[in-house]
Amino acid sequence: MDPTARFFLCARCLTQVLVCQRCDRGQIYCGAHCAHQTRQQRQREANRRYAKTRNARHKNALRQQRYRQRQRAHSSPNEKKVTDQGSTPVARGDNFVHEPISQPKKRLDAQKPMSSLCVVCGSRCSALVRHDFLSSHRHSRHRCQPKHGIP
């Protein structure tokens, strides 16, 4: 008999996913790519939030000060000091390049039959699928029984 599987939609790309009971570890993403992309996005957001704090601004100012000191120590006195360069003029009007329109996220296709293979190990799964996690209390119930009358 084929093992049961859990059906879910990837939290990032909304792809339909089946994970067999053996491989189910509570995944919410279809694979490593979506998990990695989400982690990068959350790290960028956390870095932006931190950069707005007083402590972060103070540490950045100290880091920039040390950098300028290193640059002054390694530069020769005859070098021309340029702190900023102007940008090149951009032609507007007929030569204006429009940004490409972002592609919409993948939508679920009701007509497309879902594969009955586990996305992790590729094994065949039962046609009966779960939409939720297995309850953990069912498995740990027998372990909590007192042994030999010891409470």
C-alpha positions as CSV (number, residue, x, y, z in Angstrom):
1,M,0.0,0.0,0.0
2,D,1.3,3.5,-0.9
3,P,2.1,5.8,2.0
4,T,-0.3,8.7,2.8
5,A,0.7,12.2,1.8
6,R,0.1,15.7,2.8
7,F,-1.1,18.2,0.1
8,F,-0.3,21.9,0.5
9,L,0.3,25.0,-1.6
10,C,3.8,26.5,-1.6
11,A,3.8,29.6,0.6
12,R,5.8,31.5,-2.0
13,C,4.8,30.4,-5.5
14,L,1.4,28.7,-4.8
15,T,2.4,25.5,-6.5
16,Q,0.5,22.3,-5.5
17,V,2.8,20.0,-3.5
18,L,2.5,16.5,-2.2
19,V,4.9,15.2,0.5
20,C,4.8,11.6,1.7
21,Q,4.4,10.8,5.4
22,R,8.1,9.6,5.6
23,C,9.4,12.9,4.2
24,D,6.9,15.3,5.9
25,R,8.8,17.6,8.2
26,G,6.2,20.4,8.2
27,Q,7.5,22.0,5.0
28,I,5.6,25.0,3.7
29,Y,7.7,25.6,0.5
30,C,7.8,23.5,-2.7
31,G,11.6,23.2,-2.6
32,A,14.9,24.7,-1.6
33,H,14.6,27.5,-4.2
34,C,11.5,29.0,-2.7
35,A,12.7,28.5,0.9
36,H,16.0,30.2,0.0
37,Q,14.3,33.1,-1.8
38,T,12.0,33.7,1.1
39,R,14.9,33.6,3.6
40,Q,16.9,36.1,1.6
41,Q,13.8,38.4,1.4
42,R,13.3,38.2,5.2
43,Q,17.0,38.9,5.9
44,R,16.9,42.0,3.7
45,E,13.8,43.3,5.5
46,A,15.4,42.6,8.9
47,N,18.6,44.5,7.8
48,R,16.5,47.4,6.6
49,R,14.7,47.6,10.0
50,Y,18.0,47.4,11.8
51,A,19.6,50.1,9.6
52,K,16.9,52.6,10.8
53,T,17.9,52.2,14.5
54,R,20.2,54.7,16.3
55,N,22.7,51.9,17.2
56,A,23.1,50.9,13.5
57,R,23.6,54.5,12.4
58,H,26.2,55.0,15.0
59,K,28.1,51.8,14.0
60,N,27.9,52.7,10.4
61,A,29.4,56.2,11.1
62,L,32.3,54.6,13.0
63,R,32.9,52.1,10.2
64,Q,32.9,54.9,7.6
65,Q,35.3,56.9,9.7
66,R,37.7,54.0,10.0
67,Y,37.4,53.4,6.2
68,R,38.3,57.1,5.4
69,Q,41.3,56.9,7.8
70,R,42.6,53.8,6.0
71,Q,42.1,55.5,2.6
72,R,44.0,58.6,3.7
73,A,46.9,56.5,5.1
74,H,47.3,54.6,1.7
75,S,46.8,57.6,-0.7
76,S,49.6,59.7,-2.0
77,P,49.5,63.5,-1.5
78,N,49.4,64.2,-5.3
79,E,46.2,62.3,-5.9
80,K,43.1,64.3,-6.9
81,K,40.4,63.9,-4.3
82,V,37.1,63.2,-5.9
83,T,34.2,62.5,-3.6
84,D,31.4,62.2,-6.2
85,Q,31.0,62.1,-9.9
86,G,28.0,63.3,-11.8
87,S,25.9,61.0,-13.8
88,T,25.7,60.9,-17.5
89,P,22.7,62.7,-19.0
90,V,19.9,60.3,-20.1
91,A,17.9,61.0,-23.2
92,R,14.2,61.3,-22.6
93,G,11.4,61.2,-25.2
94,D,11.6,58.8,-28.0
95,N,14.6,56.9,-26.5
96,F,12.8,56.2,-23.2
97,V,12.9,52.6,-22.3
98,H,10.0,51.2,-20.4
99,E,10.5,48.8,-17.6
100,P,9.2,45.3,-18.4
101,I,5.9,44.4,-16.8
102,S,6.4,41.9,-14.0
103,Q,4.9,38.5,-14.6
104,P,2.0,37.6,-12.4
105,K,2.4,34.7,-10.0
106,K,1.5,31.2,-11.2
107,R,-2.1,30.5,-10.7
108,L,-3.6,27.2,-9.9
109,D,-4.9,25.4,-12.9
110,A,-8.0,23.3,-11.9
111,Q,-7.8,21.3,-15.2
112,K,-4.2,20.1,-14.6
113,P,-4.1,16.8,-12.8
114,M,-1.8,16.8,-9.8
115,S,1.1,14.2,-9.7
116,S,0.9,11.6,-7.0
117,L,4.6,11.6,-6.4
118,C,6.4,12.9,-3.3
119,V,8.4,16.1,-4.2
120,V,11.1,15.1,-1.8
121,C,11.9,11.5,-2.5
122,G,9.8,10.8,-5.6
123,S,8.0,7.8,-4.2
124,R,4.4,7.0,-5.2
125,C,1.8,8.2,-2.7
126,S,-1.7,7.1,-1.9
127,A,-4.6,8.8,-3.7
128,L,-6.0,9.8,-0.3
129,V,-4.2,12.9,0.9
130,R,-4.2,15.0,4.1
131,H,-4.6,18.8,4.1
132,D,-3.1,19.1,7.6
133,F,-0.3,17.8,9.7
134,L,-0.5,14.5,11.6
135,S,-1.3,15.2,15.2
136,S,1.8,14.7,17.4
137,H,-0.1,13.9,20.6
138,R,-1.3,10.7,19.1
139,H,2.3,9.4,18.7
140,S,3.6,10.6,22.1
141,R,0.5,9.4,24.1
142,H,2.0,5.9,24.8
143,R,5.4,7.3,25.9
144,C,3.9,9.4,28.6
145,Q,2.4,6.4,30.5
146,P,4.1,5.8,33.8
147,K,6.3,2.7,33.9
148,H,5.8,0.1,36.6
149,G,3.6,2.3,38.8
150,I,6.2,5.2,39.0
151,P,4.3,8.5,38.5
